[in-house]
Amino acid sequence: MATTALTATDLTLVDVAKRTKDGVMLPVVEALQQRNGLLQSMVWKQGNTDTGHMVAARNSLPSVTWVRYNDGVLPGKSTVDTYTERTGILEGLSSVDKRVAQINGNEPAYRASEDDAFLASMANTLESAFFYESTLVNPERILGLQPRLNSTTSKYGNQIIKADASPSGSDQTSIWLIGWGERTVYGITPRGQPTGLEMEDKGEIRDKDIVTGAIKYKYETLFRWRCGLCVEDYRFLVRICNVDTSQLTVDAATGADLVRTMVKAYWQIFDPRQVRLAWYCNRVVGSFLHQQALSKTYNSTLSIEPAPMIGSIGLFGQPIVKALGFPIYISDAITNTEAVVT
C-alpha cells in the first residue's frame, strides 16, 4: 500500500523527543525571537478603506495679497493630493498530527509550544517588514520605512541625515526618529478588521492525501495579521543613515559623533509637542549610546532611567536609555548591512 510522504513542515517523533523528558514538556527557549521595539511602541489606527487607508495631503496654499483701501482682492484656493497606504496580510499555519500531539498525554502543551514559535515568527517578520519591505518589489506586502527615505534627492530627502558623509563598507545601519500620532505616523488595519494578531484554533482537521487517498487527522491553528504603515506627514519621520558600525567608539572625538547627529534629527521634526517621539536602533548602536550616556560629555543629552516599577517589580527588568528625553527602543530587525545612502 502506498504511503504519504512527510513534508518539511510535518512534526515528527524526533521533534517530540527533543521537547519532552520523562513525559513532561520542556520549556522551550525562544532563542530566535527578536527584540521588536517598533511593534511594542507604535500607534495603531483603523483604516478608512477595505484594504488600507486613504490620506489627503495639502500640496499648495492659497495666495493672499496686500491691498490698499478701495482695492479688490483676488480669490485663491489651496490644492490637495490623495494617496492610499496599503495593508498586507501576513499568515502562518501550525499543523500538528493528532497522534504526534497526543504522545505522553501532552497534547495542549505540545500545541502551545508550537504556537509560541509561530507568534515569534510573525512578530519578527512584521518588524522587519516595517523597516525594509517594499511594495515595489513585493506588491502583496507593505511599504516600510527605508524605501520611503532611501535617497537625499527624493521628495522627502530632507528628512534624511547622514551620520557619515562618505562611509565605506557593507556595515552600515540607521537610527530612526518617529513622531507617532493619529495624523502623522501610525500602523493601520483595514476598515472593519481587528487590530493586531489574530489566532484562530481550527481544531481537529480531516486531511486526505489527493494522491494516495490516505486519511489523517491534524490539529491546526491559523495566525493572521492584517496591517500596514501610514506616513501621513513626513515631517515627523527622520532617518539617520550611514551609521558605520566599524567607526563606533565611546569617544566621539575618534569615531562617529551620533549624539550631535541625533540633535539634528530632533530639530528636523516639525513640532515635537504634537506627537509621541521615540528613537529606534539595533543593539550595536544601542550599546554605544548607553556607554555614551555614562560619559560626562554627553550626559546632558543622553540619560539612563530605572525601569518603570509595578509594585516592587521592575517593568521589563531593564533601564531605559533616552536621548533628549525620548526613549531609545531596540529593534533587532534593523540590520548592520544597509547600503550606503549617497
Secondary structure as GFF3:
##gff-version 3
##sequence-region A 1 342
A	DSSP	alpha_helix	13	19	.	.	.	ID=ss1
A	DSSP	beta_strand	20	21	.	.	.	ID=ss2
A	DSSP	beta_strand	24	25	.	.	.	ID=ss3
A	DSSP	alpha_helix	37	41	.	.	.	ID=ss4
A	DSSP	beta_strand	44	46	.	.	.	ID=ss5
A	DSSP	beta_strand	52	60	.	.	.	ID=ss6
A	DSSP	beta_strand	79	97	.	.	.	ID=ss7
A	DSSP	alpha_helix	98	101	.	.	.	ID=ss8
A	DSSP	three_ten_helix	103	105	.	.	.	ID=ss9
A	DSSP	alpha_helix	107	132	.	.	.	ID=ss10
A	DSSP	three_ten_helix	157	159	.	.	.	ID=ss11
A	DSSP	beta_strand	160	162	.	.	.	ID=ss12
A	DSSP	beta_strand	172	180	.	.	.	ID=ss13
A	DSSP	beta_strand	185	189	.	.	.	ID=ss14
A	DSSP	beta_strand	198	208	.	.	.	ID=ss15
A	DSSP	beta_strand	215	231	.	.	.	ID=ss16
A	DSSP	three_ten_helix	234	236	.	.	.	ID=ss17
A	DSSP	beta_strand	237	244	.	.	.	ID=ss18
A	DSSP	three_ten_helix	245	247	.	.	.	ID=ss19
A	DSSP	three_ten_helix	252	254	.	.	.	ID=ss20
A	DSSP	alpha_helix	258	268	.	.	.	ID=ss21
A	DSSP	three_ten_helix	272	274	.	.	.	ID=ss22
A	DSSP	beta_strand	276	281	.	.	.	ID=ss23
A	DSSP	alpha_helix	283	293	.	.	.	ID=ss24
A	DSSP	beta_strand	302	305	.	.	.	ID=ss25
A	DSSP	beta_strand	309	310	.	.	.	ID=ss26
A	DSSP	beta_strand	313	314	.	.	.	ID=ss27
A	DSSP	beta_strand	320	323	.	.	.	ID=ss28
A	DSSP	beta_strand	326	330	.	.	.	ID=ss29
###
